[in-house]
Amino acid sequence: MAGAEEADNTNAIITRIEHKSRKIETLLKQYKPVEALKTALEGTYAIIVGDERCKAAQWLVVHRAIMWCTQITPVILEGV
């Protein structure tokens, strides 16, 4: 029974990460990278103890936000 509960918990975490990913994409399209990165980092404590799929999914979300910030920074600095 513990295995079923663990699988349900993992699926719930993956679902939250997918929702977070969609929210981040929306923020990035609105040129709000700081908000996107904050959103990506929210709730990471719950994933640290999760299984490897959860950790990998969370890393992809955070990585996407960070990479977008590094891509847009030179464009912002050119205008300064």
mmCIF file of the N, C-alpha and C atoms, coordinates in Angstrom:
data_MODEL
# 
_entry.id   MODEL 
# 
loop_
_atom_site.group_PDB 
_atom_site.id 
_atom_site.type_symbol 
_atom_site.label_atom_id 
_atom_site.label_alt_id 
_atom_site.label_comp_id 
_atom_site.label_asym_id 
_atom_site.label_entity_id 
_atom_site.label_seq_id 
_atom_site.pdbx_PDB_ins_code 
_atom_site.Cartn_x 
_atom_site.Cartn_y 
_atom_site.Cartn_z 
_atom_site.occupancy 
_atom_site.B_iso_or_equiv 
_atom_site.pdbx_formal_charge 
_atom_site.auth_seq_id 
_atom_site.auth_comp_id 
_atom_site.auth_asym_id 
_atom_site.auth_atom_id 
_atom_site.pdbx_PDB_model_num 
ATOM 1   N N  . MET A 1 1  ? 0.820  -1.204 0.000   1.00 0.00 ? 1  MET A N  1 
ATOM 2   C CA . MET A 1 1  ? 0.000  0.000  0.000   1.00 0.00 ? 1  MET A CA 1 
ATOM 3   C C  . MET A 1 1  ? 0.864  1.269  0.000   1.00 0.00 ? 1  MET A C  1 
ATOM 4   N N  . ALA A 1 2  ? 2.009  1.194  0.660   1.00 0.00 ? 2  ALA A N  1 
ATOM 5   C CA . ALA A 1 2  ? 2.884  2.371  0.702   1.00 0.00 ? 2  ALA A CA 1 
ATOM 6   C C  . ALA A 1 2  ? 3.357  2.748  -0.696  1.00 0.00 ? 2  ALA A C  1 
ATOM 7   N N  . GLY A 1 3  ? 3.570  1.750  -1.539  1.00 0.00 ? 3  GLY A N  1 
ATOM 8   C CA . GLY A 1 3  ? 4.008  2.025  -2.902  1.00 0.00 ? 3  GLY A CA 1 
ATOM 9   C C  . GLY A 1 3  ? 2.974  2.808  -3.687  1.00 0.00 ? 3  GLY A C  1 
ATOM 10  N N  . ALA A 1 4  ? 1.695  2.495  -3.485  1.00 0.00 ? 4  ALA A N  1 
ATOM 11  C CA . ALA A 1 4  ? 0.619  3.218  -4.173  1.00 0.00 ? 4  ALA A CA 1 
ATOM 12  C C  . ALA A 1 4  ? 0.532  4.652  -3.691  1.00 0.00 ? 4  ALA A C  1 
ATOM 13  N N  . GLU A 1 5  ? 0.689  4.849  -2.390  1.00 0.00 ? 5  GLU A N  1 
ATOM 14  C CA . GLU A 1 5  ? 0.656  6.215  -1.840  1.00 0.00 ? 5  GLU A CA 1 
ATOM 15  C C  . GLU A 1 5  ? 1.829  7.027  -2.357  1.00 0.00 ? 5  GLU A C  1 
ATOM 16  N N  . GLU A 1 6  ? 2.987  6.391  -2.424  1.00 0.00 ? 6  GLU A N  1 
ATOM 17  C CA . GLU A 1 6  ? 4.179  7.084  -2.919  1.00 0.00 ? 6  GLU A CA 1 
ATOM 18  C C  . GLU A 1 6  ? 3.999  7.467  -4.389  1.00 0.00 ? 6  GLU A C  1 
ATOM 19  N N  . ALA A 1 7  ? 3.436  6.569  -5.177  1.00 0.00 ? 7  ALA A N  1 
ATOM 20  C CA . ALA A 1 7  ? 3.187  6.854  -6.593  1.00 0.00 ? 7  ALA A CA 1 
ATOM 21  C C  . ALA A 1 7  ? 2.187  7.987  -6.743  1.00 0.00 ? 7  ALA A C  1 
ATOM 22  N N  . ASP A 1 8  ? 1.134  7.985  -5.912  1.00 0.00 ? 8  ASP A N  1 
ATOM 23  C CA . ASP A 1 8  ? 0.150  9.069  -5.948  1.00 0.00 ? 8  ASP A CA 1 
ATOM 24  C C  . ASP A 1 8  ? 0.801  10.397 -5.590  1.00 0.00 ? 8  ASP A C  1 
ATOM 25  N N  . ASN A 1 9  ? 1.671  10.381 -4.578  1.00 0.00 ? 9  ASN A N  1 
ATOM 26  C CA . ASN A 1 9  ? 2.366  11.597 -4.160  1.00 0.00 ? 9  ASN A CA 1 
ATOM 27  C C  . ASN A 1 9  ? 3.281  12.096 -5.277  1.00 0.00 ? 9  ASN A C  1 
ATOM 28  N N  . THR A 1 10 ? 3.994  11.170 -5.905  1.00 0.00 ? 10 THR A N  1 
ATOM 29  C CA . THR A 1 10 ? 4.877  11.544 -7.010  1.00 0.00 ? 10 THR A CA 1 
ATOM 30  C C  . THR A 1 10 ? 4.074  12.144 -8.154  1.00 0.00 ? 10 THR A C  1 
ATOM 31  N N  . ASN A 1 11 ? 2.964  11.527 -8.490  1.00 0.00 ? 11 ASN A N  1 
ATOM 32  C CA . ASN A 1 11 ? 2.121  12.053 -9.569  1.00 0.00 ? 11 ASN A CA 1 
ATOM 33  C C  . ASN A 1 11 ? 1.577  13.431 -9.222  1.00 0.00 ? 11 ASN A C  1 
ATOM 34  N N  . ALA A 1 12 ? 1.225  13.650 -7.961  1.00 0.00 ? 12 ALA A N  1 
ATOM 35  C CA . ALA A 1 12 ? 0.727  14.957 -7.527  1.00 0.00 ? 12 ALA A CA 1 
ATOM 36  C C  . ALA A 1 12 ? 1.820  16.011 -7.654  1.00 0.00 ? 12 ALA A C  1 
ATOM 37  N N  . ILE A 1 13 ? 3.036  15.652 -7.287  1.00 0.00 ? 13 ILE A N  1 
ATOM 38  C CA . ILE A 1 13 ? 4.157  16.591 -7.387  1.00 0.00 ? 13 ILE A CA 1 
ATOM 39  C C  . ILE A 1 13 ? 4.433  16.918 -8.851  1.00 0.00 ? 13 ILE A C  1 
ATOM 40  N N  . ILE A 1 14 ? 4.443  15.910 -9.703  1.00 0.00 ? 14 ILE A N  1 
ATOM 41  C CA . ILE A 1 14 ? 4.673  16.123 -11.139 1.00 0.00 ? 14 ILE A CA 1 
ATOM 42  C C  . ILE A 1 14 ? 3.591  17.038 -11.713 1.00 0.00 ? 14 ILE A C  1 
ATOM 43  N N  . THR A 1 15 ? 2.357  16.835 -11.307 1.00 0.00 ? 15 THR A N  1 
ATOM 44  C CA . THR A 1 15 ? 1.256  17.682 -11.775 1.00 0.00 ? 15 THR A CA 1 
ATOM 45  C C  . THR A 1 15 ? 1.475  19.126 -11.346 1.00 0.00 ? 15 THR A C  1 
ATOM 46  N N  . ARG A 1 16 ? 1.901  19.346 -10.107 1.00 0.00 ? 16 ARG A N  1 
ATOM 47  C CA . ARG A 1 16 ? 2.182  20.718 -9.632  1.00 0.00 ? 16 ARG A CA 1 
ATOM 48  C C  . ARG A 1 16 ? 3.321  21.341 -10.419 1.00 0.00 ? 16 ARG A C  1 
ATOM 49  N N  . ILE A 1 17 ? 4.338  20.558 -10.712 1.00 0.00 ? 17 ILE A N  1 
ATOM 50  C CA . ILE A 1 17 ? 5.480  21.073 -11.482 1.00 0.00 ? 17 ILE A CA 1 
ATOM 51  C C  . ILE A 1 17 ? 5.039  21.445 -12.897 1.00 0.00 ? 17 ILE A C  1 
ATOM 52  N N  . GLU A 1 18 ? 4.190  20.629 -13.504 1.00 0.00 ? 18 GLU A N  1 
ATOM 53  C CA . GLU A 1 18 ? 3.681  20.943 -14.843 1.00 0.00 ? 18 GLU A CA 1 
ATOM 54  C C  . GLU A 1 18 ? 2.872  22.235 -14.830 1.00 0.00 ? 18 GLU A C  1 
ATOM 55  N N  . HIS A 1 19 ? 2.058  22.421 -13.803 1.00 0.00 ? 19 HIS A N  1 
ATOM 56  C CA . HIS A 1 19 ? 1.280  23.661 -13.665 1.00 0.00 ? 19 HIS A CA 1 
ATOM 57  C C  . HIS A 1 19 ? 2.226  24.849 -13.501 1.00 0.00 ? 19 HIS A C  1 
ATOM 58  N N  . LYS A 1 20 ? 3.250  24.659 -12.675 1.00 0.00 ? 20 LYS A N  1 
ATOM 59  C CA . LYS A 1 20 ? 4.248  25.710 -12.460 1.00 0.00 ? 20 LYS A CA 1 
ATOM 60  C C  . LYS A 1 20 ? 4.952  26.048 -13.764 1.00 0.00 ? 20 LYS A C  1 
ATOM 61  N N  . SER A 1 21 ? 5.257  25.046 -14.565 1.00 0.00 ? 21 SER A N  1 
ATOM 62  C CA . SER A 1 21 ? 5.929  25.254 -15.846 1.00 0.00 ? 21 SER A CA 1 
ATOM 63  C C  . SER A 1 21 ? 5.088  26.116 -16.778 1.00 0.00 ? 21 SER A C  1 
ATOM 64  N N  . ARG A 1 22 ? 3.795  25.838 -16.838 1.00 0.00 ? 22 ARG A N  1 
ATOM 65  C CA . ARG A 1 22 ? 2.908  26.650 -17.691 1.00 0.00 ? 22 ARG A CA 1 
ATOM 66  C C  . ARG A 1 22 ? 2.858  28.090 -17.193 1.00 0.00 ? 22 ARG A C  1 
ATOM 67  N N  . LYS A 1 23 ? 2.821  28.274 -15.881 1.00 0.00 ? 23 LYS A N  1 
ATOM 68  C CA . LYS A 1 23 ? 2.795  29.624 -15.312 1.00 0.00 ? 23 LYS A CA 1 
ATOM 69  C C  . LYS A 1 23 ? 4.091  30.367 -15.648 1.00 0.00 ? 23 LYS A C  1 
ATOM 70  N N  . ILE A 1 24 ? 5.211  29.666 -15.577 1.00 0.00 ? 24 ILE A N  1 
ATOM 71  C CA . ILE A 1 24 ? 6.505  30.280 -15.890 1.00 0.00 ? 24 ILE A CA 1 
ATOM 72  C C  . ILE A 1 24 ? 6.567  30.687 -17.353 1.00 0.00 ? 24 ILE A C  1 
ATOM 73  N N  . GLU A 1 25 ? 6.088  29.837 -18.243 1.00 0.00 ? 25 GLU A N  1 
ATOM 74  C CA . GLU A 1 25 ? 6.082  30.176 -19.663 1.00 0.00 ? 25 GLU A CA 1 
ATOM 75  C C  . GLU A 1 25 ? 5.264  31.440 -19.911 1.00 0.00 ? 25 GLU A C  1 
ATOM 76  N N  . THR A 1 26 ? 4.143  31.561 -19.233 1.00 0.00 ? 26 THR A N  1 
ATOM 77  C CA . THR A 1 26 ? 3.312  32.763 -19.368 1.00 0.00 ? 26 THR A CA 1 
ATOM 78  C C  . THR A 1 26 ? 4.075  33.985 -18.882 1.00 0.00 ? 26 THR A C  1 
ATOM 79  N N  . LEU A 1 27 ? 4.736  33.864 -17.737 1.00 0.00 ? 27 LEU A N  1 
ATOM 80  C CA . LEU A 1 27 ? 5.505  34.999 -17.204 1.00 0.00 ? 27 LEU A CA 1 
ATOM 81  C C  . LEU A 1 27 ? 6.651  35.380 -18.139 1.00 0.00 ? 27 LEU A C  1 
ATOM 82  N N  . LEU A 1 28 ? 7.315  34.403 -18.716 1.00 0.00 ? 28 LEU A N  1 
ATOM 83  C CA . LEU A 1 28 ? 8.416  34.699 -19.628 1.00 0.00 ? 28 LEU A CA 1 
ATOM 84  C C  . LEU A 1 28 ? 7.914  35.390 -20.890 1.00 0.00 ? 28 LEU A C  1 
ATOM 85  N N  . LYS A 1 29 ? 6.764  34.983 -21.376 1.00 0.00 ? 29 LYS A N  1 
ATOM 86  C CA . LYS A 1 29 ? 6.185  35.637 -22.558 1.00 0.00 ? 29 LYS A CA 1 
ATOM 87  C C  . LYS A 1 29 ? 5.790  37.076 -22.260 1.00 0.00 ? 29 LYS A C  1 
ATOM 88  N N  . GLN A 1 30 ? 5.540  37.364 -20.979 1.00 0.00 ? 30 GLN A N  1 
ATOM 89  C CA . GLN A 1 30 ? 5.198  38.720 -20.558 1.00 0.00 ? 30 GLN A CA 1 
ATOM 90  C C  . GLN A 1 30 ? 6.449  39.508 -20.153 1.00 0.00 ? 30 GLN A C  1 
ATOM 91  N N  . TYR A 1 31 ? 7.632  38.940 -20.409 1.00 0.00 ? 31 TYR A N  1 
ATOM 92  C CA . TYR A 1 31 ? 8.916  39.562 -20.058 1.00 0.00 ? 31 TYR A CA 1 
ATOM 93  C C  . TYR A 1 31 ? 8.994  39.875 -18.561 1.00 0.00 ? 31 TYR A C  1 
ATOM 94  N N  . LYS A 1 32 ? 8.658  38.881 -17.747 1.00 0.00 ? 32 LYS A N  1 
ATOM 95  C CA . LYS A 1 32 ? 8.741  38.986 -16.289 1.00 0.00 ? 32 LYS A CA 1 
ATOM 96  C C  . LYS A 1 32 ? 9.657  37.878 -15.766 1.00 0.00 ? 32 LYS A C  1 
ATOM 97  N N  . PRO A 1 33 ? 10.960 37.986 -16.087 1.00 0.00 ? 33 PRO A N  1 
ATOM 98  C CA . PRO A 1 33 ? 11.871 36.898 -15.721 1.00 0.00 ? 33 PRO A CA 1 
ATOM 99  C C  . PRO A 1 33 ? 12.073 36.730 -14.218 1.00 0.00 ? 33 PRO A C  1 
ATOM 100 N N  . VAL A 1 34 ? 12.062 37.811 -13.464 1.00 0.00 ? 34 VAL A N  1 
ATOM 101 C CA . VAL A 1 34 ? 12.249 37.705 -12.018 1.00 0.00 ? 34 VAL A CA 1 
ATOM 102 C C  . VAL A 1 34 ? 11.089 36.939 -11.385 1.00 0.00 ? 34 VAL A C  1 
ATOM 103 N N  . GLU A 1 35 ? 9.868  37.275 -11.794 1.00 0.00 ? 35 GLU A N  1 
ATOM 104 C CA . GLU A 1 35 ? 8.704  36.567 -11.281 1.00 0.00 ? 35 GLU A CA 1 
ATOM 105 C C  . GLU A 1 35 ? 8.731  35.096 -11.700 1.00 0.00 ? 35 GLU A C  1 
ATOM 106 N N  . ALA A 1 36 ? 9.196  34.849 -12.921 1.00 0.00 ? 36 ALA A N  1 
ATOM 107 C CA . ALA A 1 36 ? 9.285  33.468 -13.414 1.00 0.00 ? 36 ALA A CA 1 
ATOM 108 C C  . ALA A 1 36 ? 10.275 32.662 -12.588 1.00 0.00 ? 36 ALA A C  1 
ATOM 109 N N  . LEU A 1 37 ? 11.411 33.253 -12.285 1.00 0.00 ? 37 LEU A N  1 
ATOM 110 C CA . LEU A 1 37 ? 12.419 32.549 -11.492 1.00 0.00 ? 37 LEU A CA 1 
ATOM 111 C C  . LEU A 1 37 ? 11.923 32.317 -10.070 1.00 0.00 ? 37 LEU A C  1 
ATOM 112 N N  . LYS A 1 38 ? 11.281 33.307 -9.481  1.00 0.00 ? 38 LYS A N  1 
ATOM 113 C CA . LYS A 1 38 ? 10.707 33.128 -8.143  1.00 0.00 ? 38 LYS A CA 1 
ATOM 114 C C  . LYS A 1 38 ? 9.690  31.997 -8.144  1.00 0.00 ? 38 LYS A C  1 
ATOM 115 N N  . THR A 1 39 ? 8.850  31.962 -9.161  1.00 0.00 ? 39 THR A N  1 
ATOM 116 C CA . THR A 1 39 ? 7.847  30.904 -9.274  1.00 0.00 ? 39 THR A CA 1 
ATOM 117 C C  . THR A 1 39 ? 8.520  29.544 -9.428  1.00 0.00 ? 39 THR A C  1 
ATOM 118 N N  . ALA A 1 40 ? 9.581  29.494 -10.214 1.00 0.00 ? 40 ALA A N  1 
ATOM 119 C CA . ALA A 1 40 ? 10.294 28.232 -10.427 1.00 0.00 ? 40 ALA A CA 1 
ATOM 120 C C  . ALA A 1 40 ? 10.877 27.694 -9.130  1.00 0.00 ? 40 ALA A C  1 
ATOM 121 N N  . LEU A 1 41 ? 11.312 28.589 -8.260  1.00 0.00 ? 41 LEU A N  1 
ATOM 122 C CA . LEU A 1 41 ? 11.955 28.160 -7.023  1.00 0.00 ? 41 LEU A CA 1 
ATOM 123 C C  . LEU A 1 41 ? 10.974 27.894 -5.885  1.00 0.00 ? 41 LEU A C  1 
ATOM 124 N N  . GLU A 1 42 ? 9.728  28.305 -6.048  1.00 0.00 ? 42 GLU A N  1 
ATOM 125 C CA . GLU A 1 42 ? 8.730  28.076 -5.000  1.00 0.00 ? 42 GLU A CA 1 
ATOM 126 C C  . GLU A 1 42 ? 8.508  26.591 -4.784  1.00 0.00 ? 42 GLU A C  1 
ATOM 127 N N  . GLY A 1 43 ? 8.469  26.198 -3.529  1.00 0.00 ? 43 GLY A N  1 
ATOM 128 C CA . GLY A 1 43 ? 8.129  24.829 -3.180  1.00 0.00 ? 43 GLY A CA 1 
ATOM 129 C C  . GLY A 1 43 ? 9.179  23.788 -3.501  1.00 0.00 ? 43 GLY A C  1 
ATOM 130 N N  . THR A 1 44 ? 10.394 24.190 -3.742  1.00 0.00 ? 44 THR A N  1 
ATOM 131 C CA . THR A 1 44 ? 11.426 23.207 -4.088  1.00 0.00 ? 44 THR A CA 1 
ATOM 132 C C  . THR A 1 44 ? 11.778 22.309 -2.913  1.00 0.00 ? 44 THR A C  1 
ATOM 133 N N  . TYR A 1 45 ? 11.511 22.748 -1.699  1.00 0.00 ? 45 TYR A N  1 
ATOM 134 C CA . TYR A 1 45 ? 11.823 21.922 -0.526  1.00 0.00 ? 45 TYR A CA 1 
ATOM 135 C C  . TYR A 1 45 ? 11.079 20.593 -0.562  1.00 0.00 ? 45 TYR A C  1 
ATOM 136 N N  . ALA A 1 46 ? 9.872  20.573 -1.084  1.00 0.00 ? 46 ALA A N  1 
ATOM 137 C CA . ALA A 1 46 ? 9.090  19.335 -1.148  1.00 0.00 ? 46 ALA A CA 1 
ATOM 138 C C  . ALA A 1 46 ? 9.667  18.376 -2.170  1.00 0.00 ? 46 ALA A C  1 
ATOM 139 N N  . ILE A 1 47 ? 10.368 18.878 -3.150  1.00 0.00 ? 47 ILE A N  1 
ATOM 140 C CA . ILE A 1 47 ? 10.879 18.049 -4.226  1.00 0.00 ? 47 ILE A CA 1 
ATOM 141 C C  . ILE A 1 47 ? 12.247 17.478 -3.883  1.00 0.00 ? 47 ILE A C  1 
ATOM 142 N N  . ILE A 1 48 ? 12.955 18.126 -2.965  1.00 0.00 ? 48 ILE A N  1 
ATOM 143 C CA . ILE A 1 48 ? 14.285 17.653 -2.584  1.00 0.00 ? 48 ILE A CA 1 
ATOM 144 C C  . ILE A 1 48 ? 14.215 16.218 -2.067  1.00 0.00 ? 48 ILE A C  1 
ATOM 145 N N  . VAL A 1 49 ? 13.148 15.892 -1.355  1.00 0.00 ? 49 VAL A N  1 
ATOM 146 C CA . VAL A 1 49 ? 13.009 14.541 -0.806  1.00 0.00 ? 49 VAL A CA 1 
ATOM 147 C C  . VAL A 1 49 ? 12.238 13.623 -1.742  1.00 0.00 ? 49 VAL A C  1 
ATOM 148 N N  . GLY A 1 50 ? 11.807 14.136 -2.882  1.00 0.00 ? 50 GLY A N  1 
ATOM 149 C CA . GLY A 1 50 ? 11.027 13.342 -3.835  1.00 0.00 ? 50 GLY A CA 1 
ATOM 150 C C  . GLY A 1 50 ? 11.889 12.378 -4.624  1.00 0.00 ? 50 GLY A C  1 
ATOM 151 N N  . ASP A 1 51 ? 11.253 11.666 -5.529  1.00 0.00 ? 51 ASP A N  1 
ATOM 152 C CA . ASP A 1 51 ? 12.026 10.729 -6.334  1.00 0.00 ? 51 ASP A CA 1 
ATOM 153 C C  . ASP A 1 51 ? 12.745 11.461 -7.466  1.00 0.00 ? 51 ASP A C  1 
ATOM 154 N N  . GLU A 1 52 ? 13.522 10.731 -8.202  1.00 0.00 ? 52 GLU A N  1 
ATOM 155 C CA . GLU A 1 52 ? 14.367 11.335 -9.241  1.00 0.00 ? 52 GLU A CA 1 
ATOM 156 C C  . GLU A 1 52 ? 13.557 11.993 -10.359 1.00 0.00 ? 52 GLU A C  1 
ATOM 157 N N  . ARG A 1 53 ? 12.386 11.448 -10.691 1.00 0.00 ? 53 ARG A N  1 
ATOM 158 C CA . ARG A 1 53 ? 11.558 12.081 -11.735 1.00 0.00 ? 53 ARG A CA 1 
ATOM 159 C C  . ARG A 1 53 ? 11.129 13.470 -11.297 1.00 0.00 ? 53 ARG A C  1 
ATOM 160 N N  . CYS A 1 54 ? 10.760 13.611 -10.027 1.00 0.00 ? 54 CYS A N  1 
ATOM 161 C CA . CYS A 1 54 ? 10.338 14.912 -9.504  1.00 0.00 ? 54 CYS A CA 1 
ATOM 162 C C  . CYS A 1 54 ? 11.497 15.891 -9.519  1.00 0.00 ? 54 CYS A C  1 
ATOM 163 N N  . LYS A 1 55 ? 12.651 15.425 -9.089  1.00 0.00 ? 55 LYS A N  1 
ATOM 164 C CA . LYS A 1 55 ? 13.834 16.291 -9.065  1.00 0.00 ? 55 LYS A CA 1 
ATOM 165 C C  . LYS A 1 55 ? 14.198 16.750 -10.478 1.00 0.00 ? 55 LYS A C  1 
ATOM 166 N N  . ALA A 1 56 ? 14.147 15.824 -11.426 1.00 0.00 ? 56 ALA A N  1 
ATOM 167 C CA . ALA A 1 56 ? 14.484 16.167 -12.806 1.00 0.00 ? 56 ALA A CA 1 
ATOM 168 C C  . ALA A 1 56 ? 13.478 17.146 -13.398 1.00 0.00 ? 56 ALA A C  1 
ATOM 169 N N  . ALA A 1 57 ? 12.202 16.917 -13.142 1.00 0.00 ? 57 ALA A N  1 
ATOM 170 C CA . ALA A 1 57 ? 11.168 17.815 -13.659 1.00 0.00 ? 57 ALA A CA 1 
ATOM 171 C C  . ALA A 1 57 ? 11.328 19.211 -13.072 1.00 0.00 ? 57 ALA A C  1 
ATOM 172 N N  . GLN A 1 58 ? 11.602 19.282 -11.772 1.00 0.00 ? 58 GLN A N  1 
ATOM 173 C CA . GLN A 1 58 ? 11.796 20.581 -11.120 1.00 0.00 ? 58 GLN A CA 1 
ATOM 174 C C  . GLN A 1 58 ? 13.027 21.278 -11.675 1.00 0.00 ? 58 GLN A C  1 
ATOM 175 N N  . TRP A 1 59 ? 14.108 20.528 -11.874 1.00 0.00 ? 59 TRP A N  1 
ATOM 176 C CA . TRP A 1 59 ? 15.319 21.123 -12.418 1.00 0.00 ? 59 TRP A CA 1 
ATOM 177 C C  . TRP A 1 59 ? 15.061 21.723 -13.794 1.00 0.00 ? 59 TRP A C  1 
ATOM 178 N N  . LEU A 1 60 ? 14.297 21.045 -14.625 1.00 0.00 ? 60 LEU A N  1 
ATOM 179 C CA . LEU A 1 60 ? 13.996 21.573 -15.957 1.00 0.00 ? 60 LEU A CA 1 
ATOM 180 C C  . LEU A 1 60 ? 13.248 22.898 -15.876 1.00 0.00 ? 60 LEU A C  1 
ATOM 181 N N  . VAL A 1 61 ? 12.329 23.012 -14.928 1.00 0.00 ? 61 VAL A N  1 
ATOM 182 C CA . VAL A 1 61 ? 11.566 24.253 -14.764 1.00 0.00 ? 61 VAL A CA 1 
ATOM 183 C C  . VAL A 1 61 ? 12.496 25.389 -14.327 1.00 0.00 ? 61 VAL A C  1 
ATOM 184 N N  . VAL A 1 62 ? 13.331 25.125 -13.335 1.00 0.00 ? 62 VAL A N  1 
ATOM 185 C CA . VAL A 1 62 ? 14.258 26.152 -12.848 1.00 0.00 ? 62 VAL A CA 1 
ATOM 186 C C  . VAL A 1 62 ? 15.263 26.508 -13.941 1.00 0.00 ? 62 VAL A C  1 
ATOM 187 N N  . HIS A 1 63 ? 15.780 25.508 -14.612 1.00 0.00 ? 63 HIS A N  1 
ATOM 188 C CA . HIS A 1 63 ? 16.759 25.734 -15.677 1.00 0.00 ? 63 HIS A CA 1 
ATOM 189 C C  . HIS A 1 63 ? 16.182 26.613 -16.778 1.00 0.00 ? 63 HIS A C  1 
ATOM 190 N N  . ARG A 1 64 ? 14.933 26.371 -17.143 1.00 0.00 ? 64 ARG A N  1 
ATOM 191 C CA . ARG A 1 64 ? 14.278 27.169 -18.194 1.00 0.00 ? 64 ARG A CA 1 
ATOM 192 C C  . ARG A 1 64 ? 14.236 28.643 -17.794 1.00 0.00 ? 64 ARG A C  1 
ATOM 193 N N  . ALA A 1 65 ? 13.858 28.908 -16.558 1.00 0.00 ? 65 ALA A N  1 
ATOM 194 C CA . ALA A 1 65 ? 13.774 30.293 -16.094 1.00 0.00 ? 65 ALA A CA 1 
ATOM 195 C C  . ALA A 1 65 ? 15.155 30.941 -16.048 1.00 0.00 ? 65 ALA A C  1 
ATOM 196 N N  . ILE A 1 66 ? 16.146 30.207 -15.573 1.00 0.00 ? 66 ILE A N  1 
ATOM 197 C CA . ILE A 1 66 ? 17.506 30.756 -15.492 1.00 0.00 ? 66 ILE A CA 1 
ATOM 198 C C  . ILE A 1 66 ? 18.061 31.034 -16.887 1.00 0.00 ? 66 ILE A C  1 
ATOM 199 N N  . MET A 1 67 ? 17.876 30.092 -17.804 1.00 0.00 ? 67 MET A N  1 
ATOM 200 C CA . MET A 1 67 ? 18.400 30.277 -19.154 1.00 0.00 ? 67 MET A CA 1 
ATOM 201 C C  . MET A 1 67 ? 17.748 31.466 -19.850 1.00 0.00 ? 67 MET A C  1 
ATOM 202 N N  . TRP A 1 68 ? 16.474 31.667 -19.633 1.00 0.00 ? 68 TRP A N  1 
ATOM 203 C CA . TRP A 1 68 ? 15.800 32.803 -20.233 1.00 0.00 ? 68 TRP A CA 1 
ATOM 204 C C  . TRP A 1 68 ? 16.401 34.092 -19.689 1.00 0.00 ? 68 TRP A C  1 
ATOM 205 N N  . CYS A 1 69 ? 16.679 34.123 -18.386 1.00 0.00 ? 69 CYS A N  1 
ATOM 206 C CA . CYS A 1 69 ? 17.283 35.320 -17.786 1.00 0.00 ? 69 CYS A CA 1 
ATOM 207 C C  . CYS A 1 69 ? 18.655 35.601 -18.392 1.00 0.00 ? 69 CYS A C  1 
ATOM 208 N N  . THR A 1 70 ? 19.438 34.562 -18.623 1.00 0.00 ? 70 THR A N  1 
ATOM 209 C CA . THR A 1 70 ? 20.770 34.783 -19.192 1.00 0.00 ? 70 THR A CA 1 
ATOM 210 C C  . THR A 1 70 ? 20.693 35.208 -20.648 1.00 0.00 ? 70 THR A C  1 
ATOM 211 N N  . GLN A 1 71 ? 19.635 34.812 -21.347 1.00 0.00 ? 71 GLN A N  1 
ATOM 212 C CA . GLN A 1 71 ? 19.477 35.211 -22.741 1.00 0.00 ? 71 GLN A CA 1 
ATOM 213 C C  . GLN A 1 71 ? 19.012 36.653 -22.860 1.00 0.00 ? 71 GLN A C  1 
ATOM 214 N N  . ILE A 1 72 ? 18.186 37.110 -21.936 1.00 0.00 ? 72 ILE A N  1 
ATOM 215 C CA . ILE A 1 72 ? 17.619 38.453 -22.037 1.00 0.00 ? 72 ILE A CA 1 
ATOM 216 C C  . ILE A 1 72 ? 18.543 39.514 -21.426 1.00 0.00 ? 72 ILE A C  1 
ATOM 217 N N  . THR A 1 73 ? 19.419 39.140 -20.496 1.00 0.00 ? 73 THR A N  1 
ATOM 218 C CA . THR A 1 73 ? 20.289 40.105 -19.832 1.00 0.00 ? 73 THR A CA 1 
ATOM 219 C C  . THR A 1 73 ? 21.139 40.900 -20.825 1.00 0.00 ? 73 THR A C  1 
ATOM 220 N N  . PRO A 1 74 ? 21.799 40.261 -21.810 1.00 0.00 ? 74 PRO A N  1 
ATOM 221 C CA . PRO A 1 74 ? 22.586 41.061 -22.755 1.00 0.00 ? 74 PRO A CA 1 
ATOM 222 C C  . PRO A 1 74 ? 21.720 42.065 -23.543 1.00 0.00 ? 74 PRO A C  1 
ATOM 223 N N  . VAL A 1 75 ? 20.517 41.695 -23.846 1.00 0.00 ? 75 VAL A N  1 
ATOM 224 C CA . VAL A 1 75 ? 19.618 42.599 -24.576 1.00 0.00 ? 75 VAL A CA 1 
ATOM 225 C C  . VAL A 1 75 ? 19.288 43.808 -23.701 1.00 0.00 ? 75 VAL A C  1 
ATOM 226 N N  . ILE A 1 76 ? 19.045 43.574 -22.435 1.00 0.00 ? 76 ILE A N  1 
ATOM 227 C CA . ILE A 1 76 ? 18.754 44.668 -21.514 1.00 0.00 ? 76 ILE A CA 1 
ATOM 228 C C  . ILE A 1 76 ? 19.961 45.574 -21.352 1.00 0.00 ? 76 ILE A C  1 
ATOM 229 N N  . LEU A 1 77 ? 21.142 44.957 -21.208 1.00 0.00 ? 77 LEU A N  1 
ATOM 230 C CA . LEU A 1 77 ? 22.362 45.741 -20.994 1.00 0.00 ? 77 LEU A CA 1 
ATOM 231 C C  . LEU A 1 77 ? 22.735 46.584 -22.221 1.00 0.00 ? 77 LEU A C  1 
ATOM 232 N N  . GLU A 1 78 ? 22.378 46.132 -23.407 1.00 0.00 ? 78 GLU A N  1 
ATOM 233 C CA . GLU A 1 78 ? 22.667 46.910 -24.613 1.00 0.00 ? 78 GLU A CA 1 
ATOM 234 C C  . GLU A 1 78 ? 21.933 48.244 -24.595 1.00 0.00 ? 78 GLU A C  1 
ATOM 235 N N  . GLY A 1 79 ? 20.774 48.265 -23.975 1.00 0.00 ? 79 GLY A N  1 
ATOM 236 C CA . GLY A 1 79 ? 19.987 49.490 -23.919 1.00 0.00 ? 79 GLY A CA 1 
ATOM 237 C C  . GLY A 1 79 ? 20.462 50.464 -22.864 1.00 0.00 ? 79 GLY A C  1 
ATOM 238 N N  . VAL A 1 80 ? 21.370 50.024 -22.010 1.00 0.00 ? 80 VAL A N  1 
ATOM 239 C CA . VAL A 1 80 ? 21.839 50.885 -20.915 1.00 0.00 ? 80 VAL A CA 1 
ATOM 240 C C  . VAL A 1 80 ? 22.933 51.802 -21.381 1.00 0.00 ? 80 VAL A C  1 
# 
